[in-house]
Amino acid sequence: MSSDQVFNKRRFLNLQGIIFELNQPLIMGIINLTEDSFYADSQIRNNDHLLLMVEKMVNDGADIIDLGAQSTRPGAISITVEEELKRLIPAINLLKKHFPDLILSIDTFYAEVAEKTIEAGAALINDISGGTFDEAMFDVIAKHKIPYILMHTGGKPQWMQNNPTYKDVVAEVISFLSSQIEKLTSRGVYDIIVDPGFGFGKTIEHNYKLLNALSHLSFLERPILVGLSRKSMIYKPLITNPENVLSATAALHLFALQNGANILRVHDVKDAKEIITIFQLLKQNDLNT
């Protein structure tokens, strides 16, 4: 076994030379450079708004900022590589100028976008397709030896929610992630974060089965990221909208942490930080440990 493999199995993550030990969960703040994100309050209006949003997230405790330039909500139509880069590169340049130590994740499934944003200063790539939408993605990740968020999705956003069907959603998601990890490690990529893909090609019942079985992903021996924040799996059963489910989101975040989540991808950084503080107190005072 290589030293890189041992390094990752010990729950460390190397982001731009900064070593994060994942005994303490990390927070990834969501920034959307789009006009059609499912949660309107996360949409960026202009450069000043972008700087204010990122500054607030950093001050509230975000470890990573996840920058996305196209909506991947159910039914969304994909934009081109050129349009995505047109939105992302100026934003990366602006953020790196004002926050030189900022750890930026880029939410993209295009290999060319990954390549150019890494060259512009991105620290990791967050790919909703797990390498299935662009066959060149894994080669780009291997070339740059950059951490990669490997997510499971049930298909492209345009149609992923059209009757998603599984014989065993937990087994199939884990099998997919395991297969893709093998492809990445064969290329020399070991800094891999896994994400079961809540809300991507899954019914509400599928999502809750996955969340209940989240600890099973520990068999993959990789850090686990969860993206639950204000999603339809929360607001639809409550017959409300994304704006009104902060407390319910918080409940699921605590449950996810208790079941092995290492990174929370969130809209509300301050609230996530408070949840992590309480979670750490629970762990430190567990009479069974």
C-alpha positions as CSV (number, residue, x, y, z in Angstrom):
1,M,0.0,0.0,0.0
2,S,1.4,3.4,-0.9
3,S,2.0,6.2,1.6
4,D,-0.7,8.3,-0.1
5,Q,-3.3,5.5,0.5
6,V,-2.3,5.2,4.2
7,F,-2.5,9.0,4.4
8,N,-6.1,9.1,3.2
9,K,-7.3,6.1,5.2
10,R,-6.2,8.0,8.4
11,R,-8.8,10.6,7.6
12,F,-6.6,13.5,6.5
13,L,-7.1,15.8,3.6
14,N,-4.5,17.9,1.8
15,L,-5.9,21.1,0.5
16,Q,-3.3,23.5,-1.0
17,G,-0.7,22.1,1.3
18,I,-2.9,22.6,4.4
19,I,-3.4,19.3,6.2
20,F,-6.9,19.0,7.6
21,E,-7.4,16.2,10.2
22,L,-11.0,15.2,9.9
23,N,-11.6,14.5,13.6
24,Q,-13.3,17.9,13.5
25,P,-16.0,18.1,10.8
26,L,-15.4,20.7,8.1
27,I,-17.9,23.2,6.6
28,M,-18.3,23.9,2.9
29,G,-20.2,27.1,2.2
30,I,-22.3,27.2,-1.0
31,I,-21.9,30.1,-3.5
32,N,-24.1,30.1,-6.6
33,L,-23.1,32.3,-9.6
34,T,-26.5,31.5,-11.2
35,E,-29.9,33.0,-11.4
36,D,-31.9,29.7,-11.1
37,S,-30.6,28.0,-8.0
38,F,-33.4,26.3,-6.0
39,Y,-32.6,28.5,-3.0
40,A,-32.8,32.2,-4.0
41,D,-30.9,33.5,-1.0
42,S,-27.7,31.7,-2.2
43,Q,-27.7,33.5,-5.6
44,I,-25.0,36.1,-6.2
45,R,-26.1,39.4,-7.7
46,N,-22.8,41.2,-8.4
47,N,-19.1,41.3,-7.4
48,D,-19.7,43.3,-4.2
49,H,-22.4,40.8,-3.1
50,L,-20.0,37.9,-3.9
51,L,-17.3,39.4,-1.7
52,L,-19.7,40.1,1.2
53,M,-21.2,36.6,1.0
54,V,-17.8,35.0,1.1
55,E,-16.5,37.2,3.8
56,K,-19.5,36.4,6.0
57,M,-19.1,32.7,5.4
58,V,-15.4,32.8,6.2
59,N,-16.0,34.8,9.4
60,D,-18.8,32.4,10.4
61,G,-16.5,29.4,10.1
62,A,-16.5,28.0,6.6
63,D,-13.4,25.9,5.8
64,I,-14.1,25.7,2.1
65,I,-16.1,27.8,-0.3
66,D,-17.9,25.8,-3.1
67,L,-18.3,27.9,-6.2
68,G,-20.8,26.8,-8.8
69,A,-21.8,28.5,-12.1
70,Q,-24.7,26.5,-13.2
71,S,-27.8,25.1,-11.5
72,T,-27.9,21.3,-11.0
73,R,-31.4,21.4,-9.5
74,P,-33.9,18.8,-10.9
75,G,-35.0,19.9,-14.4
76,A,-32.1,22.4,-14.9
77,I,-30.7,22.7,-18.4
78,S,-26.9,22.5,-18.7
79,I,-24.9,25.5,-19.8
80,T,-21.8,25.3,-22.0
81,V,-18.2,25.0,-20.9
82,E,-17.6,28.5,-22.3
83,E,-20.5,30.0,-20.3
84,E,-19.4,28.3,-17.1
85,L,-15.9,29.5,-17.5
86,K,-17.1,33.0,-18.3
87,R,-18.8,33.1,-14.9
88,L,-16.2,31.2,-12.9
89,I,-12.8,32.6,-13.8
90,P,-13.5,36.3,-13.0
91,A,-15.1,35.2,-9.7
92,I,-12.0,33.0,-8.8
93,N,-9.6,35.9,-9.7
94,L,-11.7,38.3,-7.6
95,L,-11.8,36.0,-4.6
96,K,-8.2,35.0,-4.7
97,K,-7.3,38.7,-4.8
98,H,-9.3,39.6,-1.7
99,F,-8.9,36.3,0.1
100,P,-5.6,34.8,-0.9
101,D,-5.7,31.9,1.5
102,L,-9.3,31.0,0.6
103,I,-9.8,27.3,-0.2
104,L,-12.0,27.1,-3.2
105,S,-13.9,24.1,-4.5
106,I,-15.4,24.3,-8.0
107,D,-18.7,22.6,-8.6
108,T,-18.4,21.4,-12.2
109,F,-18.8,18.2,-14.3
110,Y,-16.8,19.5,-17.2
111,A,-13.1,18.4,-17.4
112,E,-12.1,21.6,-19.3
113,V,-13.7,23.7,-16.6
114,A,-11.9,21.7,-13.9
115,E,-8.6,22.2,-15.7
116,K,-8.9,25.9,-16.2
117,T,-10.2,26.6,-12.7
118,I,-7.4,24.5,-11.1
119,E,-4.9,26.7,-13.0
120,A,-6.7,29.8,-11.7
121,G,-6.4,28.6,-8.1
122,A,-9.1,26.1,-7.2
123,A,-8.1,23.6,-4.5
124,L,-10.5,20.8,-5.3
125,I,-13.2,19.8,-7.7
126,N,-16.8,18.9,-6.8
127,D,-18.3,16.7,-9.6
128,I,-21.9,15.8,-9.2
129,S,-21.6,13.2,-11.9
130,G,-18.7,11.2,-10.2
131,G,-16.8,11.3,-13.5
132,T,-19.7,10.0,-15.7
133,F,-20.6,13.1,-17.7
134,D,-17.2,13.9,-19.0
135,E,-14.8,10.9,-19.5
136,A,-11.8,13.3,-19.4
137,M,-12.5,14.4,-15.8
138,F,-10.4,11.7,-14.1
139,D,-7.4,12.4,-16.3
140,V,-7.5,16.1,-15.3
141,I,-7.8,15.2,-11.6
142,A,-4.9,12.8,-12.0
143,K,-2.8,15.3,-13.9
144,H,-3.1,17.9,-11.2
145,K,-3.2,15.5,-8.2
146,I,-6.0,17.6,-6.7
147,P,-8.6,16.4,-4.2
148,Y,-11.9,15.3,-5.8
149,I,-15.4,15.1,-4.5
150,L,-16.9,12.0,-6.0
151,M,-20.7,12.1,-6.0
152,H,-23.4,9.6,-7.1
153,T,-26.1,10.9,-9.3
154,G,-29.0,9.2,-11.1
155,G,-28.5,11.0,-14.4
156,K,-28.3,14.5,-15.8
157,P,-30.3,17.2,-14.0
158,Q,-32.7,17.5,-16.9
159,W,-34.2,14.1,-16.3
160,M,-32.6,12.6,-13.1
161,Q,-35.9,12.9,-11.1
162,N,-38.0,11.1,-13.8
163,N,-39.0,8.0,-11.9
164,P,-35.6,7.1,-10.2
165,T,-35.6,3.3,-9.5
166,Y,-33.2,1.1,-7.6
167,K,-33.4,-2.5,-6.3
168,D,-31.3,-1.4,-3.3
169,V,-30.3,2.2,-3.3
170,V,-27.7,1.9,-0.6
171,A,-25.9,-1.0,-2.2
172,E,-26.0,0.6,-5.7
173,V,-24.7,3.9,-4.5
174,I,-21.9,2.3,-2.6
175,S,-21.0,0.0,-5.5
176,F,-20.8,3.0,-7.9
177,L,-18.6,5.0,-5.5
178,S,-16.4,2.0,-4.9
179,S,-16.0,1.4,-8.7
180,Q,-15.1,5.1,-9.3
181,I,-12.6,5.1,-6.4
182,E,-10.9,2.2,-8.0
183,K,-10.6,4.1,-11.3
184,L,-9.2,7.1,-9.6
185,T,-6.7,5.3,-7.5
186,S,-5.5,3.4,-10.6
187,R,-4.6,6.9,-11.9
188,G,-2.7,7.8,-8.7
189,V,-5.5,9.9,-7.1
190,Y,-6.0,9.2,-3.4
191,D,-7.5,12.4,-2.0
192,I,-11.1,11.4,-2.7
193,I,-14.2,12.6,-0.8
194,V,-17.4,10.6,-1.3
195,D,-20.9,12.1,-1.5
196,P,-24.0,9.9,-1.8
197,G,-25.8,12.6,-3.7
198,F,-28.9,13.4,-1.8
199,G,-31.6,14.7,-4.1
200,F,-29.8,13.6,-7.3
201,G,-31.8,10.9,-9.1
202,K,-33.5,9.8,-5.9
203,T,-37.0,9.8,-4.4
204,I,-37.6,11.2,-0.9
205,E,-37.6,7.6,0.4
206,H,-34.3,6.8,-1.4
207,N,-32.8,9.9,0.3
208,Y,-33.8,8.9,3.8
209,K,-32.7,5.3,3.3
210,L,-29.3,6.6,2.3
211,L,-29.1,8.9,5.2
212,N,-30.1,6.2,7.6
213,A,-27.3,4.0,6.1
214,L,-24.7,6.8,5.9
215,S,-22.3,5.0,8.3
216,H,-22.1,2.2,5.7
217,L,-20.1,4.5,3.5
218,S,-17.3,4.3,6.0
219,F,-16.4,0.9,4.3
220,L,-15.0,3.0,1.4
221,E,-12.4,4.5,3.8
222,R,-12.8,8.0,2.4
223,P,-14.1,11.3,4.0
224,I,-17.8,11.6,3.6
225,L,-19.5,14.8,2.4
226,V,-23.2,15.4,2.7
227,G,-25.3,18.0,0.8
228,L,-28.6,18.2,2.6
229,S,-29.0,21.9,3.1
230,R,-32.6,23.1,2.5
231,K,-33.3,20.4,-0.1
232,S,-36.7,19.1,-1.3
233,M,-36.3,15.9,0.7
234,I,-36.8,18.3,3.7
235,Y,-39.2,20.9,2.5
236,K,-41.6,18.7,0.5
237,P,-42.6,16.4,3.4
238,L,-43.1,19.5,5.5
239,I,-45.2,21.1,2.7
240,T,-43.2,24.3,2.7
241,N,-40.3,25.8,0.7
242,P,-36.5,26.0,1.0
243,E,-36.6,29.3,3.0
244,N,-38.5,27.7,5.9
245,V,-36.5,24.6,6.7
246,L,-33.4,25.8,8.5
247,S,-34.3,24.0,11.8
248,A,-35.2,20.8,9.9
249,T,-31.9,21.0,8.0
250,A,-30.1,21.4,11.3
251,A,-31.6,18.2,12.6
252,L,-30.5,16.2,9.6
253,H,-27.0,17.7,9.8
254,L,-26.6,16.6,13.4
255,F,-27.9,13.1,12.4
256,A,-25.4,13.0,9.5
257,L,-22.5,13.9,11.8
258,Q,-23.5,11.2,14.3
259,N,-23.4,8.7,11.4
260,G,-20.0,9.5,10.0
261,A,-20.2,12.7,7.9
262,N,-16.9,14.6,7.8
263,I,-18.0,17.6,5.7
264,L,-21.2,19.5,5.6
265,R,-22.0,21.4,2.4
266,V,-24.3,24.2,3.6
267,H,-26.0,27.5,2.8
268,D,-26.0,28.6,6.5
269,V,-22.5,28.5,7.8
270,K,-23.0,30.0,11.2
271,D,-25.8,27.5,12.0
272,A,-23.6,24.6,10.8
273,K,-20.7,25.7,13.0
274,E,-23.0,25.7,16.0
275,I,-24.2,22.2,15.2
276,I,-20.6,21.0,14.9
277,T,-19.8,22.6,18.3
278,I,-22.7,20.7,20.0
279,F,-21.8,17.5,18.1
280,Q,-18.2,17.7,19.4
281,L,-19.5,18.2,23.0
282,L,-21.7,15.1,22.6
283,K,-18.6,13.1,21.4
284,Q,-16.3,14.4,24.1
285,N,-18.8,13.4,26.8
286,D,-20.0,10.0,25.5
287,L,-19.8,7.6,28.4
288,N,-19.5,4.7,25.9
289,T,-16.1,5.9,24.5
